[in-house]
Amino acid sequence: MRYVTSYWIFAALLAAVTVIVPVLNLAVPESSALHIPTYAVSLFGKYLSFALLALSVDLIWGYCGILSLGHGAFFSLGGYAMGMHLMRQIGDRGVYGNAELPDFMVFLNWSELPWYWYGFDNFFFAIAMAMLVPGALAFIFGWFAFRSRVSGVYLSIITQAMTFALMLAFFRNDMGFGGNNGLTDFKELLGFDLRSQGMRAGLFIASGSALLLGLLICRSIVTSKLGKILVGIRDAESRTRFLGYRVEHYKLFVFIVSAIMAGIAGALYVPQVGIINPGEFAPANSIEIVVWVALGGRGTLIGAIMGAVLVNMAKSYLTAAFPEVWLFALGGLFIAVTLFLPKGIAGSFNLLAARSR
């Protein structure tokens, strides 16, 4: 009962933060000690988008045993979908003043807009693509992988190969996505200046709301009969298959849901940082997501959110104060969690609470 209640307490706290932080930024004067600066709102909004990404990984890894080392691909595809919309909103305010083509296409002497850029001038089309493209890739990949009964470390390797292949493809200038530089120099979203205080607060609210909705959806899945089957697949896949369940169908469903969540996280991330480039596809980024989930607690949902926020706060501090130390700190953190907190922060707390009861 306490474990169930903790979800609602955490959800209430998340909802409160989603409202309070923008209020303290917009309504409280800068001279007040309670004022939250705009740069901090953007920074924490980025953390919330990362938390949604970590939540998507915990759904498949913590409850279905699918260790994906390629979720950075779904995140980046969602980010590129939003980036393409933002590039279309620049119009003739770019460096070359071309209302039809983004600056990088003008620089590369493109004569017309590629067909796959059509429709991205519409915001709702871009949001739909941020969900559909990662979902479609997850469906195609999962259909072949799960029907072939690829699992364990072999599945992890091919997911990593997938994101590495996409990274190499997006680095090419002839792909039409900005090559090495990616998409940047965004101006506005829905007619509002992206650098304005109100837009930053609005993006924070959108990130917090998406994270809250994602948490509720994941909880509804893992506490249902479907969730029990997923746990059965995680703990004894062969036995679950022997009982008559089409394991590949369950895996495919939860993998697609997870990919869509990651795509939404990417779409929220891009307008808050102002750039998306092929570096987001790097396999190291996908491995880092797994570290967030492991630190917070695999199979807890709440732990994944905590891990993403805590690790990225530490990263923001260490990369500024001690840039040469960050990677060593991240590696040491993962080793320490594996040795001393195998269930992560939230998992260890739940275990202690159970023992005390």
C-alpha atoms as one frame of an Amber mdcrd trajectory, in Angstrom:
protein
   0.000   0.000   0.000   2.813   2.441   0.865   4.566   1.613  -2.404   1.383
   2.365  -4.378   0.807   5.571  -2.421   4.341   6.767  -3.177   3.465   6.980
  -6.883   0.626   9.383  -6.192   2.725  11.443  -3.798   5.496  11.688  -6.385
   2.975  12.536  -9.120   1.507  15.277  -6.934   4.978  16.687  -6.245   5.785
  16.631  -9.951   2.543  18.446 -10.760   3.319  21.037  -8.090   6.834  21.619
  -9.442   5.425  21.978 -12.969   3.271  24.871 -11.754   5.410  26.461  -9.037
   8.667  26.859 -10.990   7.127  28.956 -13.815   5.223  31.044 -11.259   8.422
  31.794  -9.345  10.040  32.781 -12.622   7.269  34.943 -14.075   5.440  36.376
 -11.057   8.225  36.862  -8.507  10.490  39.901  -9.023  14.167  39.295  -9.757
  15.155  41.041  -6.545  13.377  38.378  -4.492  15.250  35.381  -3.087  12.409
  33.166  -4.331  12.866  34.210  -7.961  14.015  31.440 -10.314  16.042  32.804
 -13.261  15.016  31.986 -16.822  18.195  30.047 -17.574  17.428  27.734 -14.633
  13.893  27.163 -15.939  15.328  26.070 -19.302  17.932  23.888 -17.602  15.390
  22.091 -15.442  13.053  21.775 -18.426  15.841  19.912 -20.188  16.190  17.649
 -17.143  12.482  16.847 -17.306  12.756  15.834 -20.965  15.675  13.568 -20.020
  13.555  12.134 -17.206  10.841  11.197 -19.719  13.516   9.502 -21.823  14.766
   7.548 -18.805  11.198   6.569 -17.974  10.780   5.104 -21.460  13.889   2.950
 -20.975  12.784   1.789 -17.530   9.456   0.642 -18.958  11.116  -1.874 -21.278
  14.229  -2.720 -19.263  12.848  -2.708 -15.754   9.569  -4.488 -16.507  10.187
  -6.501 -19.686  13.910  -7.193 -19.553  14.665  -5.478 -22.877  17.973  -3.668
 -22.452  18.032  -1.166 -25.295  21.299   0.617 -26.000  19.761   2.502 -28.902
  17.047   4.632 -27.369  19.069   7.699 -28.256  17.918   7.025 -31.838  14.224
   7.420 -30.990  15.003  10.502 -28.886  16.974  12.073 -31.740  14.354  11.308
 -34.382  11.739  13.071 -32.272  14.156  15.960 -31.861  14.794  16.206 -35.587
  11.044  16.253 -36.281  10.651  19.265 -33.995  13.854  20.831 -35.362  12.511
  20.606 -38.916   9.370  22.459 -37.840  11.414  25.148 -36.109  13.608  25.546
 -39.194  10.512  26.032 -41.357   9.355  28.787 -39.005  12.502  30.849 -39.658
  11.262  31.870 -43.116  13.189  34.732 -44.693  14.866  35.680 -41.392  17.760
  33.326 -42.068  21.251  34.380 -43.095  20.450  34.063 -46.806  16.899  35.437
 -46.619  15.399  32.458 -48.436  11.838  31.846 -47.266  11.566  28.403 -48.884
  14.865  26.721 -47.988  16.757  26.513 -44.679  20.152  28.216 -44.659  22.158
  24.994 -44.858  20.300  23.968 -48.025  21.012  27.344 -49.623  24.679  26.993
 -48.665  24.807  23.514 -50.256  23.119  24.819 -53.435  19.908  22.816 -53.035
  17.353  24.000 -55.589  14.163  22.848 -53.869  12.868  21.547 -50.571  13.062
  17.719 -50.274   9.702  15.920 -50.255  10.197  14.640 -46.705  10.287  18.233
 -45.428   6.748  18.905 -46.667   4.189  19.349 -43.914   6.678  20.341 -41.234
   5.564  23.950 -41.398   2.533  22.727 -39.399   3.134  22.278 -35.665   0.705
  19.408 -35.185   2.149  17.533 -38.151   5.612  17.862 -36.592   4.348  16.546
 -33.228   2.683  13.630 -35.004   5.928  12.817 -36.823   7.869  13.058 -33.540
   5.729  10.141 -32.357   5.089   8.231 -35.588   8.643   8.084 -36.935  10.205
   6.629 -33.735   7.170   4.371 -33.357   7.483   3.122 -36.947  11.203   2.455
 -36.537  10.513   0.572 -33.296   7.824  -1.473 -35.030  10.068  -2.456 -37.941
  13.061  -3.189 -35.736  11.057  -5.009 -33.082   9.032  -7.031 -35.575  12.148
  -8.696 -36.979  14.135  -8.843 -33.727  11.439 -10.268 -31.458  10.052 -12.704
 -34.044  13.590 -14.008 -34.447  13.771 -14.351 -30.651  16.809 -12.108 -30.382
  17.257 -11.180 -26.730  19.791 -10.405 -24.046  23.168  -9.007 -24.992  22.572
  -9.721 -28.696  19.537  -7.431 -28.728  21.499  -4.739 -26.888  24.269  -4.915
 -29.486  21.974  -4.586 -32.488  20.095  -1.661 -30.913  23.449   0.038 -30.470
  24.354  -0.768 -34.079  21.040   0.791 -35.170  21.711   4.130 -33.517  25.325
   4.133 -34.749  24.149   3.562 -38.325  21.657   6.423 -38.017  24.369   8.689
 -36.643  26.590   7.999 -39.674  23.648   8.583 -42.034  22.662  11.905 -40.469
  26.259  13.150 -40.642  25.990  13.097 -44.440  25.157  16.447 -46.014  23.120
  14.820 -48.785  20.633  13.460 -46.241  19.064  16.900 -46.032  19.249  17.307
 -42.237  22.117  19.754 -41.882  24.961  17.239 -41.789  27.514  17.727 -39.034
  26.036  21.049 -37.899  22.487  19.734 -37.631  19.552  22.115 -37.223  19.885
  25.328 -35.223  19.294  29.097 -35.181  15.627  28.615 -34.304  13.541  31.770
 -33.971  10.040  31.024 -32.730   7.492  28.385 -31.824   3.753  28.883 -32.370
   4.441  32.536 -33.129   6.306  33.225 -29.855   9.995  34.050 -29.519  11.845
  30.950 -28.284  14.166  33.093 -26.170  11.382  34.898 -24.367  10.736  34.324
 -20.689   7.150  33.231 -21.261   8.101  30.650 -23.899  10.771  29.156 -21.628
   8.202  28.808 -18.865   5.698  27.319 -21.311   8.212  24.703 -22.481   8.928
  23.815 -18.852   5.202  23.299 -18.227   4.944  21.168 -21.380   7.918  19.044
 -20.279   6.547  18.563 -16.774   3.072  17.722 -18.079   4.469  15.201 -20.578
   6.549  13.575 -17.850   3.551  13.366 -15.523   1.397  11.860 -18.279   4.175
   9.420 -19.155   4.475   8.335 -15.535   0.732   7.722 -15.269   0.671   5.764
 -18.537   3.628   3.615 -17.497   2.095   2.960 -14.091  -1.217   1.953 -15.658
   0.660  -0.505 -17.874   2.852  -2.092 -15.194   0.029  -2.454 -12.649  -2.363
  -4.103 -15.123  -2.571  -7.715 -16.255  -0.376  -6.693 -19.161   2.267  -5.560
 -16.682   2.201  -8.931 -14.941   2.796 -10.659 -18.270   5.685  -8.286 -19.005
   7.283  -9.145 -15.662   6.750 -12.814 -16.460   8.579 -12.323 -19.760  11.384
 -10.547 -17.940  11.834 -13.251 -15.302  11.023 -16.415 -17.283  10.465 -15.792
 -20.976  10.507 -19.476 -21.975   7.959 -20.393 -19.321   5.705 -17.505 -20.335
   5.888 -18.649 -23.942   5.124 -22.219 -22.864   1.952 -20.985 -21.125   0.639
 -19.852 -24.497   1.432 -16.128 -24.536   2.714 -14.609 -27.783   5.770 -13.086
 -26.162   6.915 -11.258 -29.286   3.620  -9.345 -29.456   3.912  -8.091 -25.889
   7.528  -7.116 -26.410   6.697  -5.305 -29.622   3.851  -3.351 -28.028   5.848
  -2.100 -25.055   8.863  -1.353 -27.275   6.734   0.872 -29.529   5.194   2.691
 -26.553   8.680   3.278 -25.160   9.968   4.608 -28.500   7.048   7.050 -28.802
   7.775   8.370 -25.310  11.432   8.834 -26.240  10.418  10.704 -29.408   8.233
  13.088 -27.399  11.145  13.670 -25.020  13.335  14.602 -27.987  10.709  16.990
 -29.352  10.590  18.772 -25.970  14.371  18.838 -25.649  15.214  20.598 -28.920
  13.420  23.968 -28.468  14.881  24.265 -24.963  18.518  23.753 -26.005  18.231
  25.367 -29.432  20.006  22.720 -31.517  19.816  19.113 -32.702  22.714  17.415
 -34.488  23.866  13.850 -35.280  25.882  13.743 -32.077  22.641  12.964 -30.233
  22.618   9.569 -31.982  25.988   8.639 -30.449  25.859   5.191 -28.767  27.487
   6.669 -25.658  24.374   8.780 -25.096  22.168   5.677 -25.076  24.504   3.987
 -22.602  24.301   7.048 -20.369  20.504   6.708 -20.278  20.924   3.188 -18.886
  23.182   4.635 -16.173  20.417   7.059 -15.165  17.930   4.213 -14.812  20.382
   1.970 -12.964  21.247   4.721 -10.495  17.637   5.646  -9.791  16.392   2.079
  -9.638  15.447  -0.266 -12.435  11.809  -1.346 -12.406  10.573   1.481 -10.174
   9.586   4.229 -12.683  10.087   6.902 -10.032  13.724   5.871  -9.700  14.350
   6.403 -13.410  13.111   9.989 -13.119  15.236  10.609 -10.026  18.314   9.104
 -11.649  17.984  11.209 -14.810  17.594  14.454 -12.875  20.369  13.737 -10.353
  22.943  12.584 -12.915  22.283  15.519 -15.230  22.483  18.003 -12.372  25.851
  16.516 -11.456  26.879  16.634 -15.112  25.978  20.332 -15.406  28.081  21.139
 -12.364  31.080  18.915 -13.076  31.384  19.758 -16.770  31.574  23.434 -15.788
  33.771  23.147 -12.690  35.882  20.089 -13.556  35.340  19.233 -17.239  38.120
  16.666 -17.350  36.626  14.725 -14.420  33.065  14.163 -15.647  33.539  10.934
 -17.619  35.552   9.378 -14.798  32.858  10.400 -12.324  30.141   8.863 -14.504
  32.050   5.592 -14.848  32.810   5.470 -11.142  29.181   6.197 -10.329  27.987
   3.288 -12.459  30.497   0.915 -10.838  29.549   2.096  -7.349  25.840   1.627
  -8.024  26.432  -1.841  -9.444  28.460  -2.911  -6.400  26.707  -1.167  -3.533
  23.224  -0.228  -4.786  22.247  -2.942  -7.280  18.589  -1.937  -6.984  19.331
   1.765  -7.331  18.248   4.574  -5.023  14.490   3.994  -5.208  14.836   0.199
  -5.221  17.074   0.238  -2.143  14.685   2.574  -0.349  11.747   0.260  -1.108
  13.760  -2.725   0.106  14.631  -0.995   3.385  11.004   0.061   3.866   9.850
  -3.522   3.299  12.362  -4.856   5.825  11.345  -2.302   8.408   7.688  -3.349
   8.016
